[in-house]
Amino acid sequence: MVPPPPGEESQTVVLPPGWQSYLSPQGRRYYVNTTTNETTWERPSSSPGIPASPGPHRSSLPPTVNGYHASGTPAHPPETAHMSLRKSTGDSQNLGSSSPSKKQSKESTITINCVTFPHPDTMPEQQLLKPTEWSYCDYFWADKKDPQGNGTVAGFELLLQKQLKGKQMQKEMSEFIRERIKIEEEYAKNLAKLSQNSLAAQEEGSLGEAWAQVKKSLADEAEVHLKFSAKLHTEVEKPLMNFRENFKKDLKKCDHHIADLRKQLASRYAAVEKARKALTERQRDLEMKTQQLEIKLSNKTEEDIKKARRKSTQAGDDLMRCVDLYNQAQSKWFEEMVTTTLELERLEVERVEMIRQHLCQYTQLRHETDMFNQSTVEPVDQLLRKVDPAKDRELWVREHKTGNIRPVDMEI
């Protein structure tokens, strides 16, 4: 604390409890509440029960959205560097500070895993980016408790887990179709083998022709099932496999990109915490030297105060810079999160639509197979309707008759 210049303020004036007076580098006096970190150009009232005057220059922070100010950087008045220092401490509190200034009104933000969110008690529910849809970009910003109770899972991790699960389901569907193809191939092989069986090959007449057509229909049906299995492979199984590989590449790219941005955000947050601690140490050093000047312990104290004030101002500037870099990193992460979650949403819609289309193709091939199978038995039905036991008997008798003279009685 530097004594006020003559004529500006008497040293006998007593400030309210918790208030201290400082001079800016430009020589202008301002006041700081050491409990709340509130700053003002106007001298607070010393009358009991009267709060500090709400002057227009009192330090205040602009509203924050998702942890950064509407302008993208902390707002600082151009008056003095030391005032910026004080305001930067307010910004640092928005990043999760545990300073004693909690006695003031509730903070407007909270920090969870290095990400700054609006405090639910001080800010109403934010407007959704896509209010008419249950979009990924609106509902996966916070962390969620692990179902096993081992910690928390980031919202983006939940989206990745869903994508990985979708990829696994797609793989299992492809394996299912592969098993279906094997069954079709084995069935066709057995049908073809059975059609070559010689059982009942000596049946004659119209019934024999119908029986021969039955055996031929098995060979025709085997051919139908072979074509069905081949189409299942090219039109259902193979597209599922190829799409799964492309999907895996897209998902891996999104994962790495967001992970890198989150690491950068965590690094920026650590830098803010380090700068805040450095500022606290510089402020304590400045206060200690100010107290020494008051009791005149040393002739060099005044020079030490100037040096300490410069270091404190520099620490405040460093904190401001770190907060700005943090806000920029969080803003970038926010933008990429919106873009990436919408991309994951698009990939999921694309995956589901692709599977739906190929399952529709499966059912279409199945209907065609049934239709072709029906066509293989139609000739059998036609021959069976023509089976005529009387005609068969006539043809057989004509071919195998031995004579038409009947025996007569023997005469004596």
FENRA-V171492 format. One record per backbone hydrogen bond with DSSP energy under -0.5 kcal/mol. NH is the residue of the N-H (numbers start at 1). CO is the residue of the C=O. Records with the same first field share a line. If there is no record, write none. Layout:
BEGIN
NH = CO / CO
END
This chain:
BEGIN
8 = 5
9 = 5
13 = 10
15 = 13
19 = 16
20 = 32
22 = 30
24 = 28
27 = 24
30 = 22
31 = 40
32 = 20
33 = 38
34 = 18 / 32
37 = 33
38 = 33
40 = 31
50 = 47
51 = 49
55 = 53
58 = 55
59 = 39
65 = 68
68 = 65
70 = 63
72 = 69
84 = 80
85 = 81
86 = 82
87 = 83
88 = 84
89 = 85
90 = 86
91 = 87
92 = 88
93 = 89
94 = 90 / 91
95 = 91 / 92
96 = 93
97 = 92 / 93
102 = 99
103 = 100
104 = 101
110 = 117
112 = 115
115 = 112
117 = 110
119 = 108
122 = 119
123 = 119
131 = 128
133 = 130
135 = 133
138 = 135
139 = 135 / 136
140 = 136
144 = 153
146 = 151
149 = 146
153 = 144
155 = 142
158 = 154
159 = 155
160 = 156
161 = 157
162 = 158
163 = 159
164 = 160
165 = 161
166 = 162
167 = 163
168 = 164
169 = 165
170 = 166
171 = 167
172 = 168
173 = 169
174 = 170
175 = 171
176 = 172
177 = 173
178 = 174
179 = 175
180 = 176
181 = 177
182 = 178
183 = 179
184 = 180
185 = 181
186 = 182
187 = 183
188 = 184
189 = 185
190 = 186
191 = 187
192 = 188
193 = 189
194 = 190
195 = 191
196 = 192 / 193
197 = 194
201 = 198
203 = 200
208 = 204
209 = 205
210 = 206
211 = 207
212 = 208
213 = 209
214 = 210
215 = 211
216 = 212
217 = 213
218 = 214
219 = 215
220 = 216
221 = 217
222 = 218
223 = 219
224 = 220
225 = 221
226 = 222
227 = 223
228 = 224
229 = 225
230 = 226
231 = 227
232 = 228
233 = 229
234 = 230
235 = 231
236 = 232
237 = 232
238 = 233
240 = 236
241 = 237
242 = 238
243 = 239
244 = 240
245 = 241
246 = 242
247 = 243
248 = 244
249 = 245
250 = 246
251 = 247
252 = 248
253 = 249
254 = 250
255 = 251
256 = 252
257 = 253
258 = 254
259 = 255
260 = 256
261 = 257
262 = 258
263 = 259
264 = 260
265 = 261
266 = 262
267 = 263
268 = 264
269 = 265
270 = 266
271 = 267
272 = 268
273 = 269
274 = 270
275 = 271
276 = 272
277 = 273
278 = 274
279 = 275
280 = 276
281 = 277
282 = 278
283 = 279
284 = 280
285 = 281
286 = 282
287 = 283
288 = 284
289 = 285
290 = 286
291 = 287
292 = 288
293 = 289
294 = 290
295 = 291
296 = 293
297 = 292
301 = 298
304 = 300
305 = 301
306 = 302
307 = 303
308 = 304
309 = 305
310 = 306
311 = 307
312 = 308
313 = 309
314 = 310
315 = 311
316 = 312
317 = 313
318 = 314
319 = 315
320 = 316
321 = 317
322 = 318
323 = 319
324 = 320
325 = 321
326 = 322
327 = 323
328 = 324
329 = 325
330 = 326
331 = 327
332 = 328
333 = 329
334 = 330
335 = 331
336 = 332
337 = 333
338 = 334
339 = 335
340 = 336
341 = 337
342 = 338
343 = 339
344 = 340
345 = 341
346 = 342
347 = 343
348 = 344
349 = 345
350 = 346
351 = 347
352 = 348
353 = 349
354 = 350
355 = 351
356 = 352
357 = 353
358 = 354
359 = 355
360 = 356
361 = 357
362 = 358
363 = 359
364 = 360
365 = 361
366 = 362
367 = 363
368 = 364
369 = 365
370 = 366
371 = 367
372 = 368
373 = 369
374 = 370
375 = 371
376 = 372
377 = 373 / 374
378 = 374
379 = 375
381 = 377
382 = 378
383 = 379
384 = 380
385 = 381
386 = 382
387 = 384
392 = 388
393 = 389
394 = 390
395 = 391
396 = 392
397 = 393
398 = 394
399 = 395
400 = 396
401 = 397
406 = 404
END
